[in-house]
Amino acid sequence: MSVTLDDPVAAQKICAEITTKFMEQNLQAGTNITQNTEDFLAHNLADAKAKLDEQDAKLAEFKRRNSGSLPDETQTNLGLLTGLNTQLQAATQAIGQAQSNKAYTESLLSSQEAVWKSAQSGTNPQALDQQLLKITGLEDGKFHLNIDGGPIAEFTSQQLAEGVNLATLPTPMLKQAAEVHRLTLRHNEIHFTRWRQVQVPLAGFKSDQVQSATKHLLAALDEEEATVIQQQRAAAQPVEHRYALTKE
């Protein structure tokens, strides 16, 4: 985003104001989605529990009045009660999953809030993305920077004395950060696929075959997610790098 005005101070204020409005809307939208999801699942849980309690009471009264006389109806009620129990368990699991998603969303909102506060204070958000390399005492001239044996860029001795921001260059550190980001997206993809496309949609099916297949699928997704989390944590570990300057 850029604004071109004769007055640079006014241009900066306009940019900061637009950025602030955009982030405020993002924060509000994220909060609303999380709250709506939790409210929806909480309502379903309460509804399922109420139906279960109602069927429990009817079944108890039925057994008292017709103990052993209507086996077919008893079996039907028992089947209905089993189905409601399954729905209640699924709703309970969904509530737990929603709470986990809420915590994750809140962490994202917290990150966005930090950027928003920096915009409010007039701080350039790019200031958060800094990896400064500063070298003084060099002879005048141009130098080639290599990291881990690979060429990065060419700098003058004056630029190096003032400090160069490696975060904007194709360094091994940038590649590491990109890999962690890729694994984070993969983790989120598996996590939400498990909940939205498998666990909740299939929870109401009474077929033993469907429930068995669902159980195995959930276990496979949990295993896949655990593997990605392990890879994600390994990729985020600090790595030692070797820097080399060669004068032109």
ZAMARGU-4260 file (C-alpha; in steps of 0.2 Angstrom, whole numbers, plus 5000, padded with zeros to 4 digits):
<rodrens>
0) 5000/5000/5000 | 5007/5017/4996 | 5001/5035/4996 | 5009/5049/4986 | 5007/5067/4992
5) 5017/5082/4993 | 5017/5081/5011 | 5026/5065/5017 | 5020/5067/5035 | 5002/5067/5029
10) 5005/5052/5018 | 5012/5043/5032 | 4997/5047/5043 | 4985/5041/5030 | 4994/5025/5027
15) 4994/5022/5046 | 4976/5026/5047 | 4971/5014/5033 | 4982/5000/5040 | 4974/5003/5057
20) 4956/5001/5050 | 4961/4986/5041 | 4968/4977/5056 | 4954/4982/5067 | 4942/4974/5055
25) 4952/4958/5054 | 4953/4957/5073 | 4934/4959/5074 | 4931/4947/5061 | 4942/4934/5069
30) 4934/4936/5086 | 4916/4935/5079 | 4920/4919/5069 | 4927/4911/5085 | 4913/4916/5096
35) 4900/4911/5083 | 4907/4894/5082 | 4908/4891/5100 | 4890/4897/5103 | 4884/4886/5089
40) 4892/4870/5096 | 4887/4875/5114 | 4869/4876/5108 | 4870/4859/5100 | 4878/4851/5115
45) 4864/4858/5126 | 4850/4852/5114 | 4857/4835/5112 | 4859/4833/5131 | 4841/4839/5133
50) 4835/4826/5121 | 4845/4813/5129 | 4838/4817/5146 | 4820/4817/5139 | 4823/4800/5131
55) 4830/4794/5148 | 4815/4799/5157 | 4803/4791/5144 | 4813/4775/5144 | 4813/4774/5163
60) 4794/4777/5164 | 4791/4764/5150 | 4801/4751/5159 | 4791/4754/5175 | 4774/4753/5167
65) 4778/4739/5154 | 4792/4729/5161 | 4795/4715/5149 | 4778/4716/5140 | 4784/4726/5124
70) 4801/4720/5119 | 4800/4728/5101 | 4797/4746/5108 | 4810/4744/5121 | 4823/4739/5108
75) 4818/4754/5098 | 4820/4766/5113 | 4837/4758/5117 | 4843/4761/5099 | 4837/4779/5100
80) 4845/4782/5117 | 4861/4775/5109 | 4860/4786/5095 | 4858/4801/5106 | 4873/4796/5116
85) 4883/4796/5101 | 4877/4813/5096 | 4881/4820/5113 | 4899/4812/5113 | 4902/4820/5096
90) 4895/4837/5102 | 4906/4836/5117 | 4922/4832/5106 | 4917/4846/5094 | 4916/4859/5109
95) 4934/4853/5114 | 4940/4855/5096 | 4932/4872/5095 | 4940/4878/5111 | 4957/4872/5104
100) 4953/4882/5088 | 4949/4897/5098 | 4965/4896/5107 | 4974/4895/5090 | 4964/4910/5083
105) 4968/4920/5098 | 4986/4918/5096 | 4985/4924/5078 | 4975/4939/5084 | 4988/4942/5097
110) 5001/4943/5083 | 4990/4954/5072 | 4987/4965/5087 | 5006/4968/5090 | 5007/4974/5072
115) 4992/4985/5074 | 4999/4993/5089 | 5015/4996/5080 | 5005/5005/5067 | 4996/5015/5080
120) 5012/5021/5087 | 5019/5026/5070 | 5032/5012/5069 | 5035/5004/5052 | 5029/4986/5053
125) 5044/4981/5043 | 5055/4986/5058 | 5048/4969/5065 | 5057/4960/5051 | 5075/4964/5055
130) 5091/4953/5055 | 5105/4966/5055 | 5123/4962/5050 | 5135/4976/5055 | 5154/4976/5052
135) 5166/4990/5055 | 5184/4993/5052 | 5185/4986/5034 | 5195/4994/5020 | 5186/5004/5008
140) 5179/4994/4993 | 5166/4981/4989 | 5164/4965/4997 | 5155/4949/4993 | 5145/4941/5007
145) 5143/4922/5008 | 5133/4912/5020 | 5136/4893/5022 | 5146/4894/5006 | 5133/4901/4996
150) 5133/4919/4988 | 5121/4931/4996 | 5125/4949/4990 | 5138/4962/4987 | 5140/4977/4999
155) 5152/4992/5001 | 5162/4994/5017 | 5151/5009/5021 | 5135/4999/5019 | 5142/4985/5031
160) 5147/4998/5043 | 5130/5006/5044 | 5122/4989/5044 | 5113/4978/5031 | 5096/4969/5034
165) 5098/4951/5030 | 5080/4947/5032 | 5076/4955/5015 | 5089/4943/5006 | 5089/4925/5000
170) 5099/4918/5015 | 5098/4901/5023 | 5089/4908/5037 | 5075/4914/5025 | 5074/4897/5018
175) 5072/4890/5035 | 5059/4902/5040 | 5049/4897/5024 | 5050/4879/5028 | 5043/4882/5045
180) 5029/4892/5038 | 5025/4878/5025 | 5025/4865/5039 | 5014/4877/5049 | 5001/4878/5035
185) 5002/4859/5032 | 4998/4857/5051 | 4983/4868/5051 | 4977/4860/5035 | 4977/4842/5043
190) 4970/4849/5059 | 4955/4858/5051 | 4952/4843/5039 | 4950/4831/5053 | 4937/4842/5062
195) 4927/4850/5048 | 4927/4836/5035 | 4928/4820/5046 | 4924/4821/5064 | 4909/4832/5065
200) 4900/4827/5048 | 4902/4808/5051 | 4897/4809/5070 | 4879/4806/5067 | 4880/4791/5056
205) 4874/4775/5066 | 4882/4762/5054 | 4895/4752/5062 | 4905/4752/5046 | 4905/4771/5045
210) 4910/4773/5063 | 4924/4760/5062 | 4930/4768/5046 | 4929/4785/5054 | 4939/4779/5069
215) 4953/4773/5058 | 4953/4788/5048 | 4954/4800/5063 | 4968/4789/5070 | 4977/4791/5053
220) 4975/4810/5053 | 4981/4811/5071 | 4997/4801/5066 | 5000/4812/5051 | 4997/4828/5061
225) 5009/4822/5075 | 5022/4818/5061 | 5020/4836/5054 | 5022/4844/5071 | 5038/4834/5074
230) 5045/4840/5057 | 5039/4858/5061 | 5048/4858/5078 | 5064/4851/5071 | 5064/4864/5057
235) 5062/4878/5069 | 5078/4873/5079 | 5092/4886/5079 | 5105/4882/5066 | 5124/4888/5066
240) 5129/4897/5050 | 5146/4902/5043 | 5148/4920/5036 | 5162/4924/5024 | 5167/4941/5017
245) 5178/4942/5001 | 5184/4959/4995 | 5182/4962/4976
</rodrens>
